[in-house]
């Protein structure tokens, strides 16, 4: 039987998971390749470096301003 501490811990974990799910960045899903340069990635990242991420974001921002 769960005591009050167990119930409070479970509630905290549930609330934290809900908050984290809402704060996850929206955008393209990881593909296994850098979304900017195409470099293969071994994990669930979207870019191989901060530079590629920044270049991709600048390009997206430019496109959204100039193709409306």
PyMOL Python script that loads the backbone (N, CA, C, O; Angstrom):
from pymol import cmd

cmd.read_pdbstr("""\
ATOM      1  N   UNK A   1       0.845  -1.186   0.000  1.00  0.00           N
ATOM      2  CA  UNK A   1       0.000   0.000   0.000  1.00  0.00           C
ATOM      3  C   UNK A   1       0.885   1.242   0.000  1.00  0.00           C
ATOM      4  O   UNK A   1       1.863   1.312   0.744  1.00  0.00           O
ATOM      5  N   UNK A   2       0.551   2.194  -0.812  1.00  0.00           N
ATOM      6  CA  UNK A   2       1.330   3.424  -0.919  1.00  0.00           C
ATOM      7  C   UNK A   2       1.004   4.357   0.246  1.00  0.00           C
ATOM      8  O   UNK A   2      -0.155   4.539   0.617  1.00  0.00           O
ATOM      9  N   UNK A   3       2.066   4.944   0.813  1.00  0.00           N
ATOM     10  CA  UNK A   3       1.832   5.918   1.869  1.00  0.00           C
ATOM     11  C   UNK A   3       1.771   7.325   1.270  1.00  0.00           C
ATOM     12  O   UNK A   3       1.886   7.495   0.057  1.00  0.00           O
ATOM     13  N   UNK A   4       1.592   8.316   2.120  1.00  0.00           N
ATOM     14  CA  UNK A   4       1.440   9.693   1.642  1.00  0.00           C
ATOM     15  C   UNK A   4       2.663  10.174   0.868  1.00  0.00           C
ATOM     16  O   UNK A   4       2.525  10.890  -0.124  1.00  0.00           O
ATOM     17  N   UNK A   5       3.837   9.797   1.304  1.00  0.00           N
ATOM     18  CA  UNK A   5       5.060  10.221   0.609  1.00  0.00           C
ATOM     19  C   UNK A   5       5.118   9.629  -0.799  1.00  0.00           C
ATOM     20  O   UNK A   5       5.505  10.316  -1.744  1.00  0.00           O
ATOM     21  N   UNK A   6       4.736   8.364  -0.943  1.00  0.00           N
ATOM     22  CA  UNK A   6       4.719   7.730  -2.267  1.00  0.00           C
ATOM     23  C   UNK A   6       3.713   8.419  -3.189  1.00  0.00           C
ATOM     24  O   UNK A   6       3.999   8.667  -4.361  1.00  0.00           O
ATOM     25  N   UNK A   7       2.545   8.722  -2.651  1.00  0.00           N
ATOM     26  CA  UNK A   7       1.517   9.388  -3.452  1.00  0.00           C
ATOM     27  C   UNK A   7       1.966  10.791  -3.867  1.00  0.00           C
ATOM     28  O   UNK A   7       1.746  11.204  -5.006  1.00  0.00           O
ATOM     29  N   UNK A   8       2.591  11.516  -2.952  1.00  0.00           N
ATOM     30  CA  UNK A   8       3.085  12.861  -3.271  1.00  0.00           C
ATOM     31  C   UNK A   8       4.178  12.785  -4.328  1.00  0.00           C
ATOM     32  O   UNK A   8       4.212  13.608  -5.243  1.00  0.00           O
ATOM     33  N   UNK A   9       5.063  11.814  -4.211  1.00  0.00           N
ATOM     34  CA  UNK A   9       6.133  11.642  -5.197  1.00  0.00           C
ATOM     35  C   UNK A   9       5.558  11.321  -6.572  1.00  0.00           C
ATOM     36  O   UNK A   9       6.007  11.874  -7.576  1.00  0.00           O
ATOM     37  N   UNK A  10       4.585  10.444  -6.625  1.00  0.00           N
ATOM     38  CA  UNK A  10       3.957  10.086  -7.902  1.00  0.00           C
ATOM     39  C   UNK A  10       3.274  11.299  -8.522  1.00  0.00           C
ATOM     40  O   UNK A  10       3.356  11.508  -9.733  1.00  0.00           O
ATOM     41  N   UNK A  11       2.603  12.096  -7.702  1.00  0.00           N
ATOM     42  CA  UNK A  11       1.939  13.303  -8.206  1.00  0.00           C
ATOM     43  C   UNK A  11       2.975  14.283  -8.751  1.00  0.00           C
ATOM     44  O   UNK A  11       2.780  14.859  -9.822  1.00  0.00           O
ATOM     45  N   UNK A  12       4.073  14.476  -8.025  1.00  0.00           N
ATOM     46  CA  UNK A  12       5.129  15.386  -8.487  1.00  0.00           C
ATOM     47  C   UNK A  12       5.728  14.914  -9.804  1.00  0.00           C
ATOM     48  O   UNK A  12       5.960  15.724 -10.702  1.00  0.00           O
ATOM     49  N   UNK A  13       5.979  13.626  -9.931  1.00  0.00           N
ATOM     50  CA  UNK A  13       6.544  13.089 -11.173  1.00  0.00           C
ATOM     51  C   UNK A  13       5.583  13.278 -12.339  1.00  0.00           C
ATOM     52  O   UNK A  13       6.011  13.609 -13.445  1.00  0.00           O
ATOM     53  N   UNK A  14       4.297  13.073 -12.106  1.00  0.00           N
ATOM     54  CA  UNK A  14       3.288  13.263 -13.151  1.00  0.00           C
ATOM     55  C   UNK A  14       3.248  14.723 -13.595  1.00  0.00           C
ATOM     56  O   UNK A  14       3.239  15.009 -14.792  1.00  0.00           O
ATOM     57  N   UNK A  15       3.226  15.640 -12.638  1.00  0.00           N
ATOM     58  CA  UNK A  15       3.173  17.065 -12.967  1.00  0.00           C
ATOM     59  C   UNK A  15       4.438  17.515 -13.692  1.00  0.00           C
ATOM     60  O   UNK A  15       4.358  18.302 -14.635  1.00  0.00           O
ATOM     61  N   UNK A  16       5.596  17.030 -13.267  1.00  0.00           N
ATOM     62  CA  UNK A  16       6.849  17.381 -13.934  1.00  0.00           C
ATOM     63  C   UNK A  16       6.856  16.869 -15.371  1.00  0.00           C
ATOM     64  O   UNK A  16       7.274  17.585 -16.281  1.00  0.00           O
ATOM     65  N   UNK A  17       6.402  15.649 -15.578  1.00  0.00           N
ATOM     66  CA  UNK A  17       6.352  15.096 -16.937  1.00  0.00           C
ATOM     67  C   UNK A  17       5.424  15.923 -17.824  1.00  0.00           C
ATOM     68  O   UNK A  17       5.730  16.152 -18.995  1.00  0.00           O
ATOM     69  N   UNK A  18       4.298  16.370 -17.279  1.00  0.00           N
ATOM     70  CA  UNK A  18       3.367  17.192 -18.056  1.00  0.00           C
ATOM     71  C   UNK A  18       3.999  18.533 -18.413  1.00  0.00           C
ATOM     72  O   UNK A  18       3.852  19.005 -19.540  1.00  0.00           O
ATOM     73  N   UNK A  19       4.694  19.146 -17.473  1.00  0.00           N
ATOM     74  CA  UNK A  19       5.364  20.425 -17.749  1.00  0.00           C
ATOM     75  C   UNK A  19       6.456  20.262 -18.797  1.00  0.00           C
ATOM     76  O   UNK A  19       6.571  21.087 -19.703  1.00  0.00           O
ATOM     77  N   UNK A  20       7.247  19.223 -18.685  1.00  0.00           N
ATOM     78  CA  UNK A  20       8.322  18.995 -19.650  1.00  0.00           C
ATOM     79  C   UNK A  20       7.765  18.712 -21.039  1.00  0.00           C
ATOM     80  O   UNK A  20       8.342  19.149 -22.034  1.00  0.00           O
ATOM     81  N   UNK A  21       6.671  18.001 -21.118  1.00  0.00           N
ATOM     82  CA  UNK A  21       6.065  17.706 -22.421  1.00  0.00           C
ATOM     83  C   UNK A  21       5.602  18.986 -23.099  1.00  0.00           C
ATOM     84  O   UNK A  21       5.702  19.112 -24.319  1.00  0.00           O
ATOM     85  N   UNK A  22       5.100  19.928 -22.326  1.00  0.00           N
ATOM     86  CA  UNK A  22       4.637  21.191 -22.904  1.00  0.00           C
ATOM     87  C   UNK A  22       5.786  22.087 -23.330  1.00  0.00           C
ATOM     88  O   UNK A  22       5.614  22.902 -24.237  1.00  0.00           O
ATOM     89  N   UNK A  23       6.952  21.965 -22.709  1.00  0.00           N
ATOM     90  CA  UNK A  23       8.054  22.857 -23.032  1.00  0.00           C
ATOM     91  C   UNK A  23       8.959  22.310 -24.125  1.00  0.00           C
ATOM     92  O   UNK A  23       9.842  23.027 -24.596  1.00  0.00           O
ATOM     93  N   UNK A  24       8.773  21.097 -24.534  1.00  0.00           N
ATOM     94  CA  UNK A  24       9.610  20.542 -25.596  1.00  0.00           C
ATOM     95  C   UNK A  24       9.474  21.391 -26.848  1.00  0.00           C
ATOM     96  O   UNK A  24       8.372  21.803 -27.211  1.00  0.00           O
ATOM     97  N   UNK A  25      10.581  21.648 -27.497  1.00  0.00           N
ATOM     98  CA  UNK A  25      10.514  22.499 -28.681  1.00  0.00           C
ATOM     99  C   UNK A  25       9.692  21.867 -29.792  1.00  0.00           C
ATOM    100  O   UNK A  25       9.783  20.668 -30.058  1.00  0.00           O
ATOM    101  N   UNK A  26       8.898  22.693 -30.422  1.00  0.00           N
ATOM    102  CA  UNK A  26       8.144  22.240 -31.577  1.00  0.00           C
ATOM    103  C   UNK A  26       9.035  22.430 -32.791  1.00  0.00           C
ATOM    104  O   UNK A  26       9.882  23.323 -32.808  1.00  0.00           O
ATOM    105  N   UNK A  27       8.861  21.642 -33.749  1.00  0.00           N
ATOM    106  CA  UNK A  27       9.675  21.771 -34.946  1.00  0.00           C
ATOM    107  C   UNK A  27       9.872  20.423 -35.589  1.00  0.00           C
ATOM    108  O   UNK A  27       9.161  19.467 -35.281  1.00  0.00           O
ATOM    109  N   UNK A  28      10.824  20.347 -36.472  1.00  0.00           N
ATOM    110  CA  UNK A  28      11.037  19.106 -37.205  1.00  0.00           C
ATOM    111  C   UNK A  28      11.517  17.981 -36.291  1.00  0.00           C
ATOM    112  O   UNK A  28      12.235  18.210 -35.317  1.00  0.00           O
ATOM    113  N   UNK A  29      11.115  16.795 -36.620  1.00  0.00           N
ATOM    114  CA  UNK A  29      11.536  15.617 -35.863  1.00  0.00           C
ATOM    115  C   UNK A  29      12.939  15.206 -36.296  1.00  0.00           C
ATOM    116  O   UNK A  29      13.335  15.457 -37.435  1.00  0.00           O
ATOM    117  N   UNK A  30      13.687  14.583 -35.403  1.00  0.00           N
ATOM    118  CA  UNK A  30      15.002  14.060 -35.789  1.00  0.00           C
ATOM    119  C   UNK A  30      14.855  13.017 -36.899  1.00  0.00           C
ATOM    120  O   UNK A  30      13.897  12.244 -36.913  1.00  0.00           O
ATOM    121  N   UNK A  31      15.804  13.004 -37.815  1.00  0.00           N
ATOM    122  CA  UNK A  31      15.744  12.079 -38.954  1.00  0.00           C
ATOM    123  C   UNK A  31      16.909  11.101 -38.988  1.00  0.00           C
ATOM    124  O   UNK A  31      16.938  10.191 -39.816  1.00  0.00           O
ATOM    125  N   UNK A  32      17.877  11.290 -38.078  1.00  0.00           N
ATOM    126  CA  UNK A  32      19.094  10.488 -38.141  1.00  0.00           C
ATOM    127  C   UNK A  32      20.200  11.205 -38.898  1.00  0.00           C
ATOM    128  O   UNK A  32      21.330  10.722 -38.971  1.00  0.00           O
ATOM    129  N   UNK A  33      19.865  12.367 -39.462  1.00  0.00           N
ATOM    130  CA  UNK A  33      20.827  13.183 -40.199  1.00  0.00           C
ATOM    131  C   UNK A  33      20.670  14.632 -39.761  1.00  0.00           C
ATOM    132  O   UNK A  33      19.575  15.060 -39.396  1.00  0.00           O
ATOM    133  N   UNK A  34      21.758  15.384 -39.796  1.00  0.00           N
ATOM    134  CA  UNK A  34      21.707  16.810 -39.497  1.00  0.00           C
ATOM    135  C   UNK A  34      20.758  17.472 -40.495  1.00  0.00           C
ATOM    136  O   UNK A  34      20.883  17.279 -41.704  1.00  0.00           O
ATOM    137  N   UNK A  35      19.822  18.242 -39.987  1.00  0.00           N
ATOM    138  CA  UNK A  35      18.836  18.886 -40.853  1.00  0.00           C
ATOM    139  C   UNK A  35      19.441  19.996 -41.703  1.00  0.00           C
ATOM    140  O   UNK A  35      18.798  20.461 -42.644  1.00  0.00           O
ATOM    141  N   UNK A  36      20.661  20.431 -41.396  1.00  0.00           N
ATOM    142  CA  UNK A  36      21.293  21.479 -42.192  1.00  0.00           C
ATOM    143  C   UNK A  36      22.306  20.916 -43.181  1.00  0.00           C
ATOM    144  O   UNK A  36      22.237  21.217 -44.373  1.00  0.00           O
ATOM    145  N   UNK A  37      23.248  20.102 -42.701  1.00  0.00           N
ATOM    146  CA  UNK A  37      24.339  19.665 -43.585  1.00  0.00           C
ATOM    147  C   UNK A  37      24.222  18.208 -44.029  1.00  0.00           C
ATOM    148  O   UNK A  37      24.953  17.777 -44.922  1.00  0.00           O
ATOM    149  N   UNK A  38      23.312  17.441 -43.419  1.00  0.00           N
ATOM    150  CA  UNK A  38      23.124  16.056 -43.826  1.00  0.00           C
ATOM    151  C   UNK A  38      24.065  15.055 -43.182  1.00  0.00           C
ATOM    152  O   UNK A  38      24.038  13.874 -43.529  1.00  0.00           O
ATOM    153  N   UNK A  39      24.896  15.501 -42.253  1.00  0.00           N
ATOM    154  CA  UNK A  39      25.823  14.603 -41.544  1.00  0.00           C
ATOM    155  C   UNK A  39      25.024  13.535 -40.791  1.00  0.00           C
ATOM    156  O   UNK A  39      24.054  13.869 -40.110  1.00  0.00           O
ATOM    157  N   UNK A  40      25.410  12.251 -40.899  1.00  0.00           N
ATOM    158  CA  UNK A  40      24.708  11.201 -40.141  1.00  0.00           C
ATOM    159  C   UNK A  40      24.865  11.424 -38.635  1.00  0.00           C
ATOM    160  O   UNK A  40      25.940  11.799 -38.168  1.00  0.00           O
ATOM    161  N   UNK A  41      23.800  11.195 -37.888  1.00  0.00           N
ATOM    162  CA  UNK A  41      23.809  11.352 -36.434  1.00  0.00           C
ATOM    163  C   UNK A  41      23.499  10.009 -35.787  1.00  0.00           C
ATOM    164  O   UNK A  41      22.690   9.240 -36.306  1.00  0.00           O
ATOM    165  N   UNK A  42      24.126   9.729 -34.677  1.00  0.00           N
ATOM    166  CA  UNK A  42      23.950   8.443 -34.005  1.00  0.00           C
ATOM    167  C   UNK A  42      22.873   8.487 -32.918  1.00  0.00           C
ATOM    168  O   UNK A  42      22.586   7.466 -32.293  1.00  0.00           O
ATOM    169  N   UNK A  43      22.282   9.648 -32.692  1.00  0.00           N
ATOM    170  CA  UNK A  43      21.259   9.747 -31.654  1.00  0.00           C
ATOM    171  C   UNK A  43      20.088  10.571 -32.175  1.00  0.00           C
ATOM    172  O   UNK A  43      19.985  10.817 -33.376  1.00  0.00           O
ATOM    173  N   UNK A  44      19.216  10.993 -31.285  1.00  0.00           N
ATOM    174  CA  UNK A  44      17.980  11.666 -31.697  1.00  0.00           C
ATOM    175  C   UNK A  44      18.127  13.184 -31.808  1.00  0.00           C
ATOM    176  O   UNK A  44      17.154  13.916 -31.627  1.00  0.00           O
ATOM    177  N   UNK A  45      19.323  13.652 -32.101  1.00  0.00           N
ATOM    178  CA  UNK A  45      19.498  15.096 -32.302  1.00  0.00           C
ATOM    179  C   UNK A  45      19.003  15.486 -33.687  1.00  0.00           C
ATOM    180  O   UNK A  45      18.809  14.632 -34.553  1.00  0.00           O
ATOM    181  N   UNK A  46      18.801  16.785 -33.886  1.00  0.00           N
ATOM    182  CA  UNK A  46      18.374  17.278 -35.191  1.00  0.00           C
ATOM    183  C   UNK A  46      19.522  17.920 -35.959  1.00  0.00           C
ATOM    184  O   UNK A  46      19.476  17.997 -37.187  1.00  0.00           O
ATOM    185  N   UNK A  47      20.542  18.376 -35.259  1.00  0.00           N
ATOM    186  CA  UNK A  47      21.689  19.023 -35.901  1.00  0.00           C
ATOM    187  C   UNK A  47      22.964  18.449 -35.318  1.00  0.00           C
ATOM    188  O   UNK A  47      22.980  17.989 -34.176  1.00  0.00           O
ATOM    189  N   UNK A  48      24.043  18.475 -36.105  1.00  0.00           N
ATOM    190  CA  UNK A  48      25.310  17.908 -35.638  1.00  0.00           C
ATOM    191  C   UNK A  48      26.092  18.896 -34.784  1.00  0.00           C
ATOM    192  O   UNK A  48      27.003  18.495 -34.060  1.00  0.00           O
ATOM    193  N   UNK A  49      25.753  20.176 -34.857  1.00  0.00           N
ATOM    194  CA  UNK A  49      26.475  21.185 -34.078  1.00  0.00           C
ATOM    195  C   UNK A  49      25.583  22.399 -33.863  1.00  0.00           C
ATOM    196  O   UNK A  49      24.545  22.555 -34.506  1.00  0.00           O
ATOM    197  N   UNK A  50      26.012  23.247 -32.947  1.00  0.00           N
ATOM    198  CA  UNK A  50      25.282  24.491 -32.705  1.00  0.00           C
ATOM    199  C   UNK A  50      25.328  25.386 -33.936  1.00  0.00           C
ATOM    200  O   UNK A  50      24.376  26.116 -34.212  1.00  0.00           O
ATOM    201  N   UNK A  51      26.424  25.332 -34.672  1.00  0.00           N
ATOM    202  CA  UNK A  51      26.545  26.157 -35.880  1.00  0.00           C
ATOM    203  C   UNK A  51      25.508  25.740 -36.923  1.00  0.00           C
ATOM    204  O   UNK A  51      24.860  26.592 -37.530  1.00  0.00           O
ATOM    205  N   UNK A  52      25.351  24.439 -37.131  1.00  0.00           N
ATOM    206  CA  UNK A  52      24.347  23.962 -38.090  1.00  0.00           C
ATOM    207  C   UNK A  52      22.944  24.344 -37.623  1.00  0.00           C
ATOM    208  O   UNK A  52      22.111  24.762 -38.429  1.00  0.00           O
ATOM    209  N   UNK A  53      22.683  24.202 -36.330  1.00  0.00           N
ATOM    210  CA  UNK A  53      21.375  24.588 -35.794  1.00  0.00           C
ATOM    211  C   UNK A  53      21.109  26.069 -36.047  1.00  0.00           C
ATOM    212  O   UNK A  53      20.032  26.446 -36.510  1.00  0.00           O
ATOM    213  N   UNK A  54      22.112  26.911 -35.736  1.00  0.00           N
ATOM    214  CA  UNK A  54      21.942  28.355 -35.923  1.00  0.00           C
ATOM    215  C   UNK A  54      21.735  28.705 -37.390  1.00  0.00           C
ATOM    216  O   UNK A  54      20.893  29.544 -37.710  1.00  0.00           O
ATOM    217  N   UNK A  55      22.491  28.074 -38.285  1.00  0.00           N
ATOM    218  CA  UNK A  55      22.323  28.322 -39.724  1.00  0.00           C
ATOM    219  C   UNK A  55      20.927  27.898 -40.179  1.00  0.00           C
ATOM    220  O   UNK A  55      20.272  28.618 -40.931  1.00  0.00           O
ATOM    221  N   UNK A  56      20.474  26.729 -39.723  1.00  0.00           N
ATOM    222  CA  UNK A  56      19.144  26.236 -40.090  1.00  0.00           C
ATOM    223  C   UNK A  56      18.065  27.205 -39.606  1.00  0.00           C
ATOM    224  O   UNK A  56      17.137  27.530 -40.348  1.00  0.00           O
ATOM    225  N   UNK A  57      18.192  27.671 -38.337  1.00  0.00           N
ATOM    226  CA  UNK A  57      17.200  28.592 -37.787  1.00  0.00           C
ATOM    227  C   UNK A  57      17.190  29.916 -38.539  1.00  0.00           C
ATOM    228  O   UNK A  57      16.121  30.471 -38.793  1.00  0.00           O
ATOM    229  N   UNK A  58      18.364  30.431 -38.899  1.00  0.00           N
ATOM    230  CA  UNK A  58      18.424  31.674 -39.682  1.00  0.00           C
ATOM    231  C   UNK A  58      17.741  31.484 -41.034  1.00  0.00           C
ATOM    232  O   UNK A  58      16.992  32.350 -41.486  1.00  0.00           O
ATOM    233  N   UNK A  59      18.000  30.361 -41.666  1.00  0.00           N
ATOM    234  CA  UNK A  59      17.390  30.072 -42.962  1.00  0.00           C
ATOM    235  C   UNK A  59      15.863  29.989 -42.832  1.00  0.00           C
ATOM    236  O   UNK A  59      15.138  30.535 -43.663  1.00  0.00           O
ATOM    237  N   UNK A  60      15.382  29.309 -41.796  1.00  0.00           N
ATOM    238  CA  UNK A  60      13.939  29.194 -41.572  1.00  0.00           C
ATOM    239  C   UNK A  60      13.316  30.564 -41.324  1.00  0.00           C
ATOM    240  O   UNK A  60      12.236  30.864 -41.832  1.00  0.00           O
ATOM    241  N   UNK A  61      13.998  31.385 -40.547  1.00  0.00           N
ATOM    242  CA  UNK A  61      13.496  32.725 -40.254  1.00  0.00           C
ATOM    243  C   UNK A  61      13.443  33.568 -41.523  1.00  0.00           C
ATOM    244  O   UNK A  61      12.467  34.280 -41.759  1.00  0.00           O
ATOM    245  N   UNK A  62      14.488  33.486 -42.335  1.00  0.00           N
ATOM    246  CA  UNK A  62      14.529  34.218 -43.602  1.00  0.00           C
ATOM    247  C   UNK A  62      13.395  33.763 -44.511  1.00  0.00           C
ATOM    248  O   UNK A  62      12.679  34.586 -45.082  1.00  0.00           O
ATOM    249  N   UNK A  63      13.234  32.451 -44.640  1.00  0.00           N
ATOM    250  CA  UNK A  63      12.170  31.913 -45.498  1.00  0.00           C
ATOM    251  C   UNK A  63      10.790  32.366 -45.035  1.00  0.00           C
ATOM    252  O   UNK A  63       9.943  32.720 -45.856  1.00  0.00           O
ATOM    253  N   UNK A  64      10.561  32.355 -43.724  1.00  0.00           N
ATOM    254  CA  UNK A  64       9.233  32.722 -43.230  1.00  0.00           C
ATOM    255  C   UNK A  64       8.950  34.202 -43.457  1.00  0.00           C
ATOM    256  O   UNK A  64       7.791  34.582 -43.623  1.00  0.00           O
ATOM    257  N   UNK A  65       9.975  35.040 -43.468  1.00  0.00           N
ATOM    258  CA  UNK A  65       9.774  36.474 -43.704  1.00  0.00           C
ATOM    259  C   UNK A  65       9.612  36.796 -45.181  1.00  0.00           C
ATOM    260  O   UNK A  65       8.930  37.762 -45.524  1.00  0.00           O
ATOM    261  N   UNK A  66      10.220  36.013 -46.060  1.00  0.00           N
ATOM    262  CA  UNK A  66      10.248  36.354 -47.477  1.00  0.00           C
ATOM    263  C   UNK A  66       9.331  35.514 -48.360  1.00  0.00           C
ATOM    264  O   UNK A  66       9.236  35.767 -49.561  1.00  0.00           O
ATOM    265  N   UNK A  67       8.669  34.539 -47.800  1.00  0.00           N
ATOM    266  CA  UNK A  67       7.774  33.687 -48.601  1.00  0.00           C
ATOM    267  C   UNK A  67       6.385  33.624 -47.984  1.00  0.00           C
ATOM    268  O   UNK A  67       5.840  32.540 -47.774  1.00  0.00           O
ATOM    269  N   UNK A  68       5.826  34.766 -47.699  1.00  0.00           N
ATOM    270  CA  UNK A  68       4.494  34.792 -47.079  1.00  0.00           C
ATOM    271  C   UNK A  68       3.434  35.015 -48.106  1.00  0.00           C
ATOM    272  O   UNK A  68       2.251  35.067 -47.770  1.00  0.00           O
TER     273      UNK A  68
END
""", "prot")
cmd.dss("prot")
cmd.show_as("cartoon", "prot")
cmd.util.cbc("prot")
cmd.orient("prot")
